[in-house]
Amino acid sequence: MRYLRAQRLAALASESWALSRVRRVEVQDVRARRDLDLAKALSPAHDVLWGRVSARIEEAGLRHNSGGINPGDRRALSALAAHLQPETVLEIGTHVGSSTVTLAATLDDIGSNITTVDITDVNDISVEPWKRYGVPCSPAEAVRGLAPVQFVVNSSLSYLAATAERYDLIFLDGDHSAATVYHELPLALSR
């Protein structure tokens, strides 16, 4: 029991140290976005864009059961991105590229730049990890011809701690463990 308590205290000390290194978090932009009118963002006006986006998702072979985000979340992410019209986007957790294609197809017309970070090389042609999920092409192939996407192989925490880039939209969908998300949030908010 003492050993477990000592481990927990050591973990808390480590977390406190990591959080103390995070610069001051500005939440002004977060407050401004909390008044987002989802009814407006999900209006029939988005239906035309969603038709194009969903066609591109289908073209990439990203079925609803391919391991990426589900169709409802894809549509919500598309509506949010279309409404916010970010110039720079960071996606944490590429996996098979479902949300990457959704963002790239949604933001293609406005010239957004997307960076997607995954701990594994999701485009490794020697391993072809996308095929394990029944997806016919790599995420890089799936976004070809859409908004520019930069693929980064790194852990979310390492990337967020090291990058000086500022992002208008950050989609956290990598490691879903509470401990990692707990550390990702302040780092993401400082971007």
C-alpha atoms as an extended CHARMM CRD file, in Angstrom:
* protein
*
       191  EXT
         1         1  MET       CA              0.0000000000        0.0000000000        0.0000000000  PROA      1               0.0000000000
         2         2  ARG       CA              2.8120000000        2.4180000000        0.9150000000  PROA      2               0.0000000000
         3         3  TYR       CA              4.5680000000        1.5540000000       -2.3150000000  PROA      3               0.0000000000
         4         4  LEU       CA              1.4670000000        2.4380000000       -4.3650000000  PROA      4               0.0000000000
         5         5  ARG       CA              1.0420000000        5.6970000000       -2.4600000000  PROA      5               0.0000000000
         6         6  ALA       CA              4.7070000000        6.5800000000       -3.0600000000  PROA      6               0.0000000000
         7         7  GLN       CA              4.2620000000        5.8250000000       -6.7630000000  PROA      7               0.0000000000
         8         8  ARG       CA              1.1830000000        8.0460000000       -6.9390000000  PROA      8               0.0000000000
         9         9  LEU       CA              2.9840000000       10.8870000000       -5.1300000000  PROA      9               0.0000000000
        10        10  ALA       CA              5.9260000000       10.5700000000       -7.5230000000  PROA      10              0.0000000000
        11        11  ALA       CA              3.5350000000       10.6740000000      -10.4830000000  PROA      11              0.0000000000
        12        12  LEU       CA              1.7940000000       13.7670000000       -9.0880000000  PROA      12              0.0000000000
        13        13  ALA       CA              5.1530000000       15.4920000000       -8.5610000000  PROA      13              0.0000000000
        14        14  SER       CA              6.1110000000       14.7000000000      -12.1490000000  PROA      14              0.0000000000
        15        15  GLU       CA              2.7710000000       16.0110000000      -13.4520000000  PROA      15              0.0000000000
        16        16  SER       CA              3.1360000000       19.1940000000      -11.3990000000  PROA      16              0.0000000000
        17        17  TRP       CA              6.6030000000       19.7610000000      -12.7980000000  PROA      17              0.0000000000
        18        18  ALA       CA              5.3960000000       19.2490000000      -16.3830000000  PROA      18              0.0000000000
        19        19  LEU       CA              2.4750000000       21.6230000000      -15.9040000000  PROA      19              0.0000000000
        20        20  SER       CA              4.7180000000       24.2580000000      -14.3070000000  PROA      20              0.0000000000
        21        21  ARG       CA              6.6430000000       24.4270000000      -17.5880000000  PROA      21              0.0000000000
        22        22  VAL       CA              3.5260000000       25.3810000000      -19.5500000000  PROA      22              0.0000000000
        23        23  ARG       CA              3.4100000000       29.0540000000      -20.3700000000  PROA      23              0.0000000000
        24        24  ARG       CA              0.4550000000       31.1370000000      -19.3350000000  PROA      24              0.0000000000
        25        25  VAL       CA             -2.6560000000       29.8710000000      -21.0860000000  PROA      25              0.0000000000
        26        26  GLU       CA             -4.6890000000       32.5330000000      -22.8520000000  PROA      26              0.0000000000
        27        27  VAL       CA             -8.3520000000       31.5850000000      -22.8210000000  PROA      27              0.0000000000
        28        28  GLN       CA             -9.7470000000       34.7040000000      -24.4710000000  PROA      28              0.0000000000
        29        29  ASP       CA            -10.2360000000       32.9140000000      -27.7920000000  PROA      29              0.0000000000
        30        30  VAL       CA            -11.7900000000       29.9200000000      -26.0270000000  PROA      30              0.0000000000
        31        31  ARG       CA            -14.2960000000       32.1950000000      -24.3340000000  PROA      31              0.0000000000
        32        32  ALA       CA            -15.1730000000       33.8540000000      -27.6440000000  PROA      32              0.0000000000
        33        33  ARG       CA            -15.8660000000       30.4640000000      -29.2470000000  PROA      33              0.0000000000
        34        34  ARG       CA            -18.0660000000       29.1520000000      -26.4340000000  PROA      34              0.0000000000
        35        35  ASP       CA            -20.9860000000       31.0830000000      -27.8980000000  PROA      35              0.0000000000
        36        36  LEU       CA            -20.8030000000       29.0720000000      -31.1230000000  PROA      36              0.0000000000
        37        37  ASP       CA            -24.2890000000       28.5590000000      -32.5290000000  PROA      37              0.0000000000
        38        38  LEU       CA            -24.2980000000       24.8590000000      -33.4320000000  PROA      38              0.0000000000
        39        39  ALA       CA            -27.7280000000       25.1180000000      -35.0420000000  PROA      39              0.0000000000
        40        40  LYS       CA            -26.2750000000       27.6330000000      -37.4850000000  PROA      40              0.0000000000
        41        41  ALA       CA            -23.1030000000       25.5970000000      -38.0180000000  PROA      41              0.0000000000
        42        42  LEU       CA            -25.1480000000       22.4630000000      -38.7570000000  PROA      42              0.0000000000
        43        43  SER       CA            -27.6310000000       24.2900000000      -40.9700000000  PROA      43              0.0000000000
        44        44  PRO       CA            -28.7930000000       23.1760000000      -44.4110000000  PROA      44              0.0000000000
        45        45  ALA       CA            -26.1100000000       25.4660000000      -45.8590000000  PROA      45              0.0000000000
        46        46  HSD       CA            -23.5550000000       22.9250000000      -44.6530000000  PROA      46              0.0000000000
        47        47  ASP       CA            -25.3770000000       20.1280000000      -46.4980000000  PROA      47              0.0000000000
        48        48  VAL       CA            -23.8070000000       21.0330000000      -49.8590000000  PROA      48              0.0000000000
        49        49  LEU       CA            -20.2940000000       21.0950000000      -48.4270000000  PROA      49              0.0000000000
        50        50  TRP       CA            -20.9750000000       17.9190000000      -46.4570000000  PROA      50              0.0000000000
        51        51  GLY       CA            -22.0300000000       16.2000000000      -49.6890000000  PROA      51              0.0000000000
        52        52  ARG       CA            -18.5870000000       16.9190000000      -51.1870000000  PROA      52              0.0000000000
        53        53  VAL       CA            -16.7450000000       15.9880000000      -47.9990000000  PROA      53              0.0000000000
        54        54  SER       CA            -18.5960000000       12.6990000000      -47.5120000000  PROA      54              0.0000000000
        55        55  ALA       CA            -18.0090000000       11.7990000000      -51.1740000000  PROA      55              0.0000000000
        56        56  ARG       CA            -14.2660000000       12.2700000000      -50.6510000000  PROA      56              0.0000000000
        57        57  ILE       CA            -14.3980000000       10.1560000000      -47.4900000000  PROA      57              0.0000000000
        58        58  GLU       CA            -16.1580000000        7.3860000000      -49.4360000000  PROA      58              0.0000000000
        59        59  GLU       CA            -13.6530000000        7.7290000000      -52.2890000000  PROA      59              0.0000000000
        60        60  ALA       CA            -10.8310000000        7.1470000000      -49.7730000000  PROA      60              0.0000000000
        61        61  GLY       CA            -12.5510000000        3.9280000000      -48.6390000000  PROA      61              0.0000000000
        62        62  LEU       CA            -13.0530000000        5.1650000000      -45.0860000000  PROA      62              0.0000000000
        63        63  ARG       CA            -16.1270000000        3.2100000000      -44.0890000000  PROA      63              0.0000000000
        64        64  HSD       CA            -17.8910000000        3.9410000000      -40.8110000000  PROA      64              0.0000000000
        65        65  ASN       CA            -16.3150000000        0.8510000000      -39.2320000000  PROA      65              0.0000000000
        66        66  SER       CA            -12.7380000000        1.4530000000      -40.4210000000  PROA      66              0.0000000000
        67        67  GLY       CA            -11.4950000000        2.5310000000      -37.0080000000  PROA      67              0.0000000000
        68        68  GLY       CA            -11.6920000000        6.2630000000      -37.5980000000  PROA      68              0.0000000000
        69        69  ILE       CA            -14.2180000000        8.6910000000      -36.1730000000  PROA      69              0.0000000000
        70        70  ASN       CA            -17.8550000000        7.7520000000      -36.7710000000  PROA      70              0.0000000000
        71        71  PRO       CA            -20.0110000000        9.4180000000      -39.4690000000  PROA      71              0.0000000000
        72        72  GLY       CA            -21.8260000000       11.6990000000      -37.0110000000  PROA      72              0.0000000000
        73        73  ASP       CA            -18.5490000000       12.9390000000      -35.5550000000  PROA      73              0.0000000000
        74        74  ARG       CA            -17.1560000000       13.4240000000      -39.0780000000  PROA      74              0.0000000000
        75        75  ARG       CA            -20.0970000000       15.6290000000      -39.9610000000  PROA      75              0.0000000000
        76        76  ALA       CA            -19.8370000000       17.5890000000      -36.6870000000  PROA      76              0.0000000000
        77        77  LEU       CA            -16.0770000000       18.0810000000      -37.1880000000  PROA      77              0.0000000000
        78        78  SER       CA            -16.6940000000       19.2300000000      -40.7560000000  PROA      78              0.0000000000
        79        79  ALA       CA            -19.3990000000       21.6950000000      -39.6750000000  PROA      79              0.0000000000
        80        80  LEU       CA            -17.1940000000       23.0620000000      -36.9010000000  PROA      80              0.0000000000
        81        81  ALA       CA            -14.1900000000       23.4940000000      -39.2020000000  PROA      81              0.0000000000
        82        82  ALA       CA            -16.3310000000       25.0880000000      -41.9310000000  PROA      82              0.0000000000
        83        83  HSD       CA            -17.8240000000       27.5090000000      -39.4310000000  PROA      83              0.0000000000
        84        84  LEU       CA            -14.5020000000       28.4740000000      -37.8020000000  PROA      84              0.0000000000
        85        85  GLN       CA            -12.5200000000       28.5560000000      -41.0820000000  PROA      85              0.0000000000
        86        86  PRO       CA             -9.1440000000       28.0980000000      -39.3820000000  PROA      86              0.0000000000
        87        87  GLU       CA             -5.9640000000       28.9410000000      -41.2530000000  PROA      87              0.0000000000
        88        88  THR       CA             -3.9600000000       26.4030000000      -39.2620000000  PROA      88              0.0000000000
        89        89  VAL       CA             -5.1890000000       23.0970000000      -37.8630000000  PROA      89              0.0000000000
        90        90  LEU       CA             -3.5040000000       20.5560000000      -35.6160000000  PROA      90              0.0000000000
        91        91  GLU       CA             -4.8710000000       17.0460000000      -35.4130000000  PROA      91              0.0000000000
        92        92  ILE       CA             -3.5100000000       14.7310000000      -32.7310000000  PROA      92              0.0000000000
        93        93  GLY       CA             -4.0450000000       11.0840000000      -33.6740000000  PROA      93              0.0000000000
        94        94  THR       CA             -4.0750000000       10.3940000000      -37.4180000000  PROA      94              0.0000000000
        95        95  HSD       CA             -4.7650000000        6.6340000000      -37.3050000000  PROA      95              0.0000000000
        96        96  VAL       CA             -6.3400000000        5.7160000000      -40.6880000000  PROA      96              0.0000000000
        97        97  GLY       CA             -6.9250000000        9.3540000000      -41.6460000000  PROA      97              0.0000000000
        98        98  SER       CA            -10.6910000000        9.5890000000      -41.2670000000  PROA      98              0.0000000000
        99        99  SER       CA            -10.6720000000       12.9480000000      -39.5020000000  PROA      99              0.0000000000
       100       100  THR       CA             -7.6680000000       14.0620000000      -41.5700000000  PROA      100             0.0000000000
       101       101  VAL       CA             -9.6240000000       13.5650000000      -44.8010000000  PROA      101             0.0000000000
       102       102  THR       CA            -12.6840000000       15.2020000000      -43.2270000000  PROA      102             0.0000000000
       103       103  LEU       CA            -10.6880000000       18.3110000000      -42.2850000000  PROA      103             0.0000000000
       104       104  ALA       CA             -8.7110000000       18.4720000000      -45.5460000000  PROA      104             0.0000000000
       105       105  ALA       CA            -11.8390000000       18.1120000000      -47.7030000000  PROA      105             0.0000000000
       106       106  THR       CA            -13.7810000000       20.6440000000      -45.6190000000  PROA      106             0.0000000000
       107       107  LEU       CA            -11.0050000000       23.2360000000      -45.6210000000  PROA      107             0.0000000000
       108       108  ASP       CA             -9.7160000000       22.6900000000      -49.1500000000  PROA      108             0.0000000000
       109       109  ASP       CA            -11.3700000000       25.8170000000      -50.5660000000  PROA      109             0.0000000000
       110       110  ILE       CA            -10.0630000000       28.2250000000      -47.9270000000  PROA      110             0.0000000000
       111       111  GLY       CA             -6.4140000000       27.1860000000      -48.0570000000  PROA      111             0.0000000000
       112       112  SER       CA             -5.9700000000       25.9280000000      -44.5170000000  PROA      112             0.0000000000
       113       113  ASN       CA             -2.7660000000       24.1570000000      -43.5240000000  PROA      113             0.0000000000
       114       114  ILE       CA             -3.2030000000       20.9790000000      -41.5080000000  PROA      114             0.0000000000
       115       115  THR       CA             -0.6140000000       19.2480000000      -39.3370000000  PROA      115             0.0000000000
       116       116  THR       CA             -1.4660000000       15.7680000000      -38.1160000000  PROA      116             0.0000000000
       117       117  VAL       CA              0.5900000000       14.0120000000      -35.4560000000  PROA      117             0.0000000000
       118       118  ASP       CA              0.6400000000       10.3040000000      -34.6960000000  PROA      118             0.0000000000
       119       119  ILE       CA              3.0200000000        8.2260000000      -32.6250000000  PROA      119             0.0000000000
       120       120  THR       CA              3.4070000000        5.7590000000      -35.5160000000  PROA      120             0.0000000000
       121       121  ASP       CA              4.1860000000        6.3510000000      -39.1730000000  PROA      121             0.0000000000
       122       122  VAL       CA              0.6560000000        5.9770000000      -40.5250000000  PROA      122             0.0000000000
       123       123  ASN       CA              1.9620000000        6.2080000000      -44.1150000000  PROA      123             0.0000000000
       124       124  ASP       CA              4.6890000000        3.5470000000      -43.8200000000  PROA      124             0.0000000000
       125       125  ILE       CA              4.4500000000        1.6130000000      -47.0940000000  PROA      125             0.0000000000
       126       126  SER       CA              6.5310000000       -1.2790000000      -45.7260000000  PROA      126             0.0000000000
       127       127  VAL       CA              3.9440000000       -1.9570000000      -42.9990000000  PROA      127             0.0000000000
       128       128  GLU       CA              0.7520000000       -0.5150000000      -44.5800000000  PROA      128             0.0000000000
       129       129  PRO       CA             -1.0210000000       -0.0770000000      -41.2120000000  PROA      129             0.0000000000
       130       130  TRP       CA             -4.2100000000        1.2210000000      -42.8560000000  PROA      130             0.0000000000
       131       131  LYS       CA             -4.8490000000       -2.1960000000      -44.4360000000  PROA      131             0.0000000000
       132       132  ARG       CA             -5.4030000000       -3.7450000000      -40.9750000000  PROA      132             0.0000000000
       133       133  TYR       CA             -8.6090000000       -1.6880000000      -40.8530000000  PROA      133             0.0000000000
       134       134  GLY       CA             -9.7570000000       -2.4550000000      -44.3860000000  PROA      134             0.0000000000
       135       135  VAL       CA             -8.7820000000        0.9630000000      -45.7400000000  PROA      135             0.0000000000
       136       136  PRO       CA             -7.4130000000        0.7350000000      -49.2970000000  PROA      136             0.0000000000
       137       137  CYS       CA             -4.9520000000        3.6580000000      -49.1700000000  PROA      137             0.0000000000
       138       138  SER       CA             -2.6750000000        5.5080000000      -46.7740000000  PROA      138             0.0000000000
       139       139  PRO       CA             -3.7960000000        8.7690000000      -45.1610000000  PROA      139             0.0000000000
       140       140  ALA       CA             -1.2860000000       10.6610000000      -47.3450000000  PROA      140             0.0000000000
       141       141  GLU       CA             -2.8500000000        9.1620000000      -50.4790000000  PROA      141             0.0000000000
       142       142  ALA       CA             -6.3660000000        9.8750000000      -49.2030000000  PROA      142             0.0000000000
       143       143  VAL       CA             -5.7010000000       13.6150000000      -48.8180000000  PROA      143             0.0000000000
       144       144  ARG       CA             -3.8050000000       14.0520000000      -52.0740000000  PROA      144             0.0000000000
       145       145  GLY       CA             -5.2430000000       17.0420000000      -53.9470000000  PROA      145             0.0000000000
       146       146  LEU       CA             -6.9380000000       18.5260000000      -50.8820000000  PROA      146             0.0000000000
       147       147  ALA       CA             -5.8170000000       21.1640000000      -48.3600000000  PROA      147             0.0000000000
       148       148  PRO       CA             -2.1090000000       20.7200000000      -47.5580000000  PROA      148             0.0000000000
       149       149  VAL       CA             -1.4280000000       18.1860000000      -44.8040000000  PROA      149             0.0000000000
       150       150  GLN       CA              1.8800000000       17.7170000000      -43.0080000000  PROA      150             0.0000000000
       151       151  PHE       CA              2.2680000000       14.3000000000      -41.3660000000  PROA      151             0.0000000000
       152       152  VAL       CA              4.4090000000       14.2150000000      -38.2150000000  PROA      152             0.0000000000
       153       153  VAL       CA              5.5700000000       11.0750000000      -36.4080000000  PROA      153             0.0000000000
       154       154  ASN       CA              5.8430000000       12.0210000000      -32.7360000000  PROA      154             0.0000000000
       155       155  SER       CA              4.0090000000       11.6950000000      -29.4540000000  PROA      155             0.0000000000
       156       156  SER       CA              1.3920000000       14.3500000000      -28.8370000000  PROA      156             0.0000000000
       157       157  LEU       CA              3.0530000000       15.5760000000      -25.6530000000  PROA      157             0.0000000000
       158       158  SER       CA              6.5030000000       15.8500000000      -27.2370000000  PROA      158             0.0000000000
       159       159  TYR       CA              5.1460000000       17.6550000000      -30.2750000000  PROA      159             0.0000000000
       160       160  LEU       CA              2.9720000000       20.0610000000      -28.2890000000  PROA      160             0.0000000000
       161       161  ALA       CA              5.8260000000       20.8620000000      -25.9060000000  PROA      161             0.0000000000
       162       162  ALA       CA              8.3240000000       21.4880000000      -28.7250000000  PROA      162             0.0000000000
       163       163  THR       CA              6.3560000000       23.3040000000      -31.4100000000  PROA      163             0.0000000000
       164       164  ALA       CA              6.3080000000       27.0800000000      -31.6300000000  PROA      164             0.0000000000
       165       165  GLU       CA              3.4520000000       26.9390000000      -34.1540000000  PROA      165             0.0000000000
       166       166  ARG       CA              0.1380000000       28.5260000000      -33.2170000000  PROA      166             0.0000000000
       167       167  TYR       CA             -3.0670000000       26.7800000000      -34.2950000000  PROA      167             0.0000000000
       168       168  ASP       CA             -6.5660000000       28.1020000000      -34.8690000000  PROA      168             0.0000000000
       169       169  LEU       CA             -8.1770000000       24.6720000000      -34.3930000000  PROA      169             0.0000000000
       170       170  ILE       CA             -6.7880000000       21.6940000000      -32.4830000000  PROA      170             0.0000000000
       171       171  PHE       CA             -8.5060000000       18.3100000000      -32.6320000000  PROA      171             0.0000000000
       172       172  LEU       CA             -7.2650000000       15.9810000000      -29.8780000000  PROA      172             0.0000000000
       173       173  ASP       CA             -8.0370000000       12.3850000000      -30.8250000000  PROA      173             0.0000000000
       174       174  GLY       CA             -4.8540000000       10.4450000000      -30.0840000000  PROA      174             0.0000000000
       175       175  ASP       CA             -4.1260000000        8.6380000000      -26.8530000000  PROA      175             0.0000000000
       176       176  HSD       CA             -7.4470000000        8.7000000000      -25.0250000000  PROA      176             0.0000000000
       177       177  SER       CA             -6.0360000000        7.9060000000      -21.5920000000  PROA      177             0.0000000000
       178       178  ALA       CA             -6.9660000000       10.3840000000      -18.8850000000  PROA      178             0.0000000000
       179       179  ALA       CA             -3.3210000000       10.9760000000      -17.9550000000  PROA      179             0.0000000000
       180       180  THR       CA             -2.3000000000       11.9340000000      -21.4910000000  PROA      180             0.0000000000
       181       181  VAL       CA             -5.3480000000       14.1020000000      -22.1690000000  PROA      181             0.0000000000
       182       182  TYR       CA             -4.7680000000       15.8040000000      -18.8030000000  PROA      182             0.0000000000
       183       183  HSD       CA             -1.3390000000       16.8740000000      -20.0850000000  PROA      183             0.0000000000
       184       184  GLU       CA             -2.4220000000       17.5850000000      -23.6720000000  PROA      184             0.0000000000
       185       185  LEU       CA             -5.0950000000       20.1230000000      -22.7570000000  PROA      185             0.0000000000
       186       186  PRO       CA             -2.8910000000       22.8220000000      -21.1870000000  PROA      186             0.0000000000
       187       187  LEU       CA             -0.2700000000       22.3390000000      -23.8910000000  PROA      187             0.0000000000
       188       188  ALA       CA             -2.9140000000       22.6280000000      -26.6150000000  PROA      188             0.0000000000
       189       189  LEU       CA             -4.4370000000       25.7210000000      -25.0220000000  PROA      189             0.0000000000
       190       190  SER       CA             -1.0210000000       27.3700000000      -25.0230000000  PROA      190             0.0000000000
       191       191  ARG       CA             -0.8600000000       26.9880000000      -28.8020000000  PROA      191             0.0000000000
